[in-house]
Amino acid sequence: MNLIDGIKGNRFAVFGRAGMDMFADPIGTKSEDATTFRADLGGSSANICAGLVKLGAEAALVTSVSDDAVGRFCVNRLRDYGVETRYVRAVGGEARTSLAVYESRIDDFQNVIYRNGAADFQVTKADMDAVDYSAFSALITAGTVFAAEPSRSATFRAFEHARTAGLPVIFDIDYRPYSWPSPEVASEVLTRAGEASDLIVGNDEEFGFMAGHIDKGLEKARALAAQGRMVIYKMGEAGAITFAEGQEIRTGIYPVTAVKPNGAGDSFMAGLLASIAQGHALSDAVLRGSACASIVVSQPGCANAMPTTAELEAFLASHPGPTV
């Protein structure tokens, strides 16, 4: 199955973490000054799942959570959003589901992430062997899964199963330095994952990191695309460049008043894929992904802020339009 056909199948197996988000309330409050926090689902892959389902796709998360109240909270919220959880395994011992404590503010934004002994790194090859790949049309993974064992080897095993089943692999680089033993290991492993993927999405810093220097990121993206992949190179406020079938498509962003910076990439991925699945042209799908990112940064929270199709259409109808 080729990449676009796989995306149009609209049934995604998503690999990576679920976590709990706690964000200070009301908007503008610093975490250290807060007396009230709101809690919801977080974690990049779980956010992508929630975003996809809200936009009409089917998504199953493949991960591990701690066998405790926080892990169960995440599973319950996944189910509330309509995400398939049969491949979410609870693990005992000292492993813990990750926690992000952040704020709805741009100035001096703080995001404190607790990932000591992260439960999602406990995913095993046996977990990957148990997935029914025939039930899906594409595989999505966020790069954090490759930061530690056994999750790293397990996810590469999932890539092999996807290839055997004819599923395209979609890779969100999602580089988080604090999760990795060293930048050198991260660069090597993320490059290997990119080379095993059909669609790579990342920002200029992430591609620059893979290339060994920020100035070489665009060159790295072009090189990966030249080998037959689709590559989306995001540049923040400067928009994005999509490399596909020998073309370079430049798209802008939808300016909004942001209340926080996080969650944009997860929403972009969900909006991009759901829009391709709905039959939108590639450039339009990238723009719709950008619109989803703008919607999320303009509201508190991440999973809860992911737009539905109706909310996305309403935003596009009322917004003056993208830059570029």
C-alpha positions in Angstrom: 0.0 0.0 0.0 1.5 3.4 -0.9 1.6 6.3 1.6 -1.5 8.2 0.4 -3.6 5.1 0.1 -2.6 4.1 3.6 -3.5 7.5 5.0 -6.8 7.5 3.1 -7.6 4.2 4.8 -8.0 6.4 7.9 -7.2 3.6 10.4 -4.0 4.4 12.4 -1.9 2.4 14.8 -0.1 5.0 16.8 3.1 4.2 18.9 4.3 6.3 21.7 3.5 7.8 25.0 0.3 8.7 26.9 0.7 11.0 29.9 -1.2 13.2 32.3 -1.2 16.9 31.6 -1.8 19.4 34.5 -2.1 23.0 33.4 -2.5 26.0 35.7 -5.9 27.7 35.7 -6.9 30.4 34.8 -5.0 31.5 31.7 -1.9 33.4 32.4 -1.3 31.9 35.8 2.3 30.8 36.5 2.5 27.2 37.8 4.2 28.3 41.1 1.4 30.7 41.8 -1.5 28.4 40.9 -4.0 27.1 43.4 -6.0 25.3 40.7 -4.8 22.9 37.9 -6.9 21.3 35.2 -6.0 17.7 34.3 -6.3 15.9 31.0 -4.7 13.5 28.6 -1.2 14.4 27.3 1.8 12.9 25.6 2.5 13.4 22.0 1.2 10.1 20.6 -1.9 10.2 22.8 -2.6 13.7 21.6 -2.2 12.7 18.0 -4.7 9.9 18.6 -7.3 12.3 20.2 -6.8 14.7 17.4 -7.3 12.1 14.7 -10.5 10.7 16.3 -12.0 14.1 16.7 -11.4 14.6 13.0 -13.2 11.4 12.0 -10.4 8.9 11.9 -9.9 5.6 13.8 -6.8 5.4 16.0 -5.4 2.9 18.4 -2.6 3.7 20.8 0.2 1.1 21.4 2.0 1.9 24.6 2.6 1.1 28.3 1.2 3.0 31.3 1.9 2.5 35.0 -0.5 0.2 36.9 -1.8 3.0 39.1 -4.3 5.8 39.3 -2.4 8.0 36.8 -2.1 5.2 34.3 -5.8 4.4 34.6 -6.6 8.1 34.3 -4.9 8.2 30.9 -6.6 5.0 29.7 -10.0 6.4 30.8 -9.4 9.7 29.0 -8.2 7.9 25.8 -11.5 6.0 25.9 -13.4 9.2 26.5 -12.0 10.6 23.3 -12.8 7.4 21.4 -9.3 6.0 21.1 -8.8 2.3 20.9 -6.9 1.1 24.0 -6.7 -2.7 23.6 -2.9 -2.3 23.0 -2.3 -0.2 26.1 -0.6 -2.4 28.7 -0.3 -1.6 32.4 3.1 -2.3 33.9 3.9 -2.8 37.6 7.0 -2.0 39.6 8.6 1.4 39.7 7.7 2.6 36.2 5.5 5.7 36.1 3.3 7.3 33.5 4.8 10.7 32.5 3.4 13.9 33.9 3.6 17.4 32.3 2.9 20.5 34.5 2.6 23.6 32.4 0.9 27.0 31.9 -1.4 28.8 29.5 1.0 31.7 28.9 3.6 32.6 26.2 5.9 34.9 28.2 8.3 32.8 30.4 6.4 29.6 29.5 7.3 26.7 31.8 6.6 23.0 31.1 7.9 20.7 33.8 8.0 17.1 32.6 8.4 14.2 34.9 9.8 11.2 33.0 12.0 9.4 35.5 11.5 5.7 34.9 8.9 6.3 32.2 6.4 3.5 31.8 6.1 4.0 28.0 9.7 2.9 27.6 8.6 -0.5 28.9 6.9 -1.5 25.6 8.4 -4.8 24.4 8.8 -6.8 21.2 6.1 -9.1 22.5 3.7 -6.1 22.7 4.4 -5.3 19.1 4.0 -8.9 18.0 0.5 -8.9 19.5 -0.8 -6.0 17.4 -3.1 -7.0 14.5 -1.6 -4.9 11.8 -4.2 -6.0 9.3 -6.7 -3.9 11.2 -4.9 -0.7 10.2 -4.0 1.2 7.1 -0.9 3.1 8.4 1.5 3.2 11.4 2.4 6.5 13.1 5.2 6.9 15.7 6.7 9.8 17.6 10.4 9.8 18.0 10.4 9.6 21.8 9.8 5.9 21.6 13.4 5.4 20.3 15.1 7.1 23.2 15.4 4.0 25.5 15.2 0.3 25.5 13.2 -1.9 25.3 10.9 0.6 23.5 13.5 1.4 20.8 14.0 -2.2 19.6 10.3 -2.9 20.0 9.3 0.0 17.8 11.8 -1.0 15.1 10.1 -4.5 15.3 6.8 -2.8 14.7 8.3 -1.1 11.6 9.2 -4.6 10.3 5.6 -5.9 11.0 4.2 -2.8 9.2 6.4 -3.5 6.1 5.3 -7.1 6.1 1.6 -6.0 6.3 2.1 -3.4 3.6 1.5 -0.4 5.9 3.2 2.9 5.3 5.2 4.3 8.3 4.6 7.9 9.4 7.3 9.4 11.6 7.1 12.5 13.8 10.7 13.3 14.8 9.6 14.8 18.2 13.1 15.1 19.5 13.2 15.7 23.3 16.8 15.9 24.5 16.0 15.0 28.1 14.8 11.5 27.1 18.1 10.5 25.4 21.4 9.2 26.7 23.3 11.5 24.4 22.8 13.7 21.3 25.0 11.3 19.3 22.8 8.3 20.0 19.7 10.3 19.3 21.0 11.5 15.9 22.0 8.0 14.8 18.7 6.4 15.9 16.4 9.1 14.7 18.1 9.1 11.3 17.7 5.3 11.1 14.0 5.7 12.0 13.6 8.4 9.3 15.2 6.2 6.7 12.7 3.4 7.5 9.7 5.8 7.1 7.5 6.9 4.3 6.5 10.3 5.7 8.7 12.3 8.0 7.4 15.4 9.8 9.7 17.6 11.9 10.7 21.2 12.5 13.9 22.9 11.3 15.7 22.3 14.7 14.9 18.6 14.5 16.1 18.1 11.0 19.1 20.2 11.8 19.8 18.0 14.8 19.6 14.9 12.6 22.0 16.6 10.1 24.5 17.6 12.8 23.9 21.3 12.6 20.9 23.6 12.5 22.0 25.2 9.2 22.0 21.7 7.5 18.4 20.8 8.4 16.8 21.8 5.1 19.5 20.0 3.2 18.8 16.9 5.3 15.1 17.1 4.6 15.8 17.4 0.9 18.1 14.4 1.0 15.5 12.2 2.7 12.9 13.3 0.2 15.2 12.6 -2.7 15.1 8.9 -1.7 11.4 8.7 -2.3 9.8 9.8 0.9 7.4 12.6 1.7 9.0 15.1 4.1 7.4 18.0 5.8 9.9 20.6 7.1 8.2 23.0 9.6 9.6 26.4 10.3 7.4 27.9 13.0 6.0 31.2 12.0 7.7 30.9 8.6 5.3 28.1 7.7 6.4 24.7 6.2 7.9 23.2 3.1 6.5 19.9 1.9 8.7 17.7 -0.3 6.7 15.2 -2.3 7.2 13.6 -5.7 10.0 16.0 -6.7 8.0 19.1 -5.7 8.6 21.7 -3.0 5.3 23.1 -1.7 5.5 26.2 0.6 2.7 26.9 2.9 2.1 29.5 5.6 0.4 29.6 9.0 -2.8 30.9 10.4 -1.8 33.7 12.8 -3.7 33.6 16.2 -3.3 35.0 19.7 -1.5 32.0 21.3 -1.9 31.3 25.0 0.8 28.6 25.0 3.3 27.0 22.6 2.8 23.3 23.2 0.5 20.8 21.4 0.9 22.4 18.0 2.9 19.6 16.4 0.6 16.9 17.5 -2.5 18.8 16.2 -0.7 19.5 12.9 0.0 15.8 12.4 -3.7 14.9 13.2 -5.0 17.6 10.9 -2.7 16.8 8.1 -3.5 13.1 8.0 -7.2 13.4 8.6 -7.4 16.0 5.8 -5.5 13.8 3.3 -7.9 10.9 4.3 -10.9 13.2 3.6 -9.6 13.8 0.0 -8.0 17.2 0.3 -5.1 18.1 -1.9 -1.7 17.8 -0.2 -1.1 21.6 0.0 -4.6 22.1 1.5 -4.0 19.2 3.9 -0.8 20.9 5.2 -2.7 24.2 5.6 -5.5 22.4 7.5 -2.9 20.9 9.7 -1.4 24.3 10.3 -4.9 25.6 11.2 -5.3 22.8 13.7 -2.0 23.8 15.3 -3.2 27.4 15.6 -6.5 26.3 17.2 -4.6 24.3 19.8 -2.1 27.0 20.8 -5.0 29.5 21.2 -6.6 27.4 24.0 -5.5 25.8 27.3 -4.6 22.1 27.3 -3.7 19.8 24.4 -5.9 16.8 23.8 -9.0 18.7 24.9 -8.0 21.6 22.6 -7.8 19.4 19.4 -10.5 20.5 17.1 -13.4 18.5 15.6 -14.0 18.7 11.9 -16.8 21.2 12.5 -14.6 23.4 14.7 -11.8 23.3 12.1 -14.2 24.3 9.3 -15.6 27.1 11.5 -12.1 28.4 12.2 -11.2 28.3 8.4 -14.4 30.1 7.5 -13.8 32.9 10.0 -10.0 33.4 9.7 -8.7 35.9 7.2 -6.4 33.2 5.8 -2.8 31.9 6.0 0.4 33.8 5.5 2.7 33.3 2.4 
